[in-house]
Amino acid sequence: MEVIAVRSTIDIDERVLAEAMKVANVRTKKELIDLSLKELVRKKRRERLLAKFGKFPLDISASQLQKMRSHE
């Protein structure tokens, strides 16, 4: 997958940023933003799956899902 870097200037509450960096155990703002965006996408995909296929929490990875499908 090709990675394209994008530079942006945004206003972020410094207290929230500092707390997020601490709880996420990351050292840079870039790491925090990358992690946050990936986690948001992952969460929203799970929400869509859940809405589409049922009401139980789905806490499996893509590779685990692939293995389950291959055994059908």
N, C-alpha and C positions, 0 to 999 in steps of 0.2 A: 504494500500500500504506500503510495506516494504521500509524503507529508509536505504540506504547504504552510509556511510560517506567515502569520498575519500580525502586524503591529497595530495596537489600538491604545487610545488614551481613554480611560474610564474613571469615574469617581466611585470609590469604594470606601465604606466606613472602615477606618483604620482599626478600630477596636474589634469589629467583626472579623476583619482580615487576620489580625493577630491571633484571635481565638481559634479561627478555622485552621490556621497554619499549625497551631499547637496541637489541636485534637487530631489533625490529619497526620501529624508527625512529618511535616515537610519543611524544607529549609528555604525554598524560594517561592515567590509569588507565581512564577510560571508553573512550577510543580503543582501548586495548589489549584490553579485555574485548569490545568490539564486534567488533574484527578477529578475535580468537581464536574467538569463537562462530561467526562467519561461516565462518572457515576450517575449523573442526571439522565444521560441517554440510556444507560442500563436500566435505571428505575422506570423510565417511561415505557421502554419496551416490555418490561415485566407487567406493568399496569395494563398495557394494551392486550397482552396475552391473557391476562387474568380476566379482563372484561370480555374477551372473545370466547374463552374456553371454560370458564367456570369460576367458582367462588373460593377456591382453596389457594393458599399462598404457595407460589412456585419458587422454591429456593434451590435451583439446580443450574449448573453451568451449561453453556452451549455444547461442550464436549460430552457431558453426561447425558444431555438430551439426544445427541447424535448416537451414543451407544445404545440408549433405550430404543430408539427407532430402528437400529440395525438388528435388534433381537426380535422384532415383530414378525 
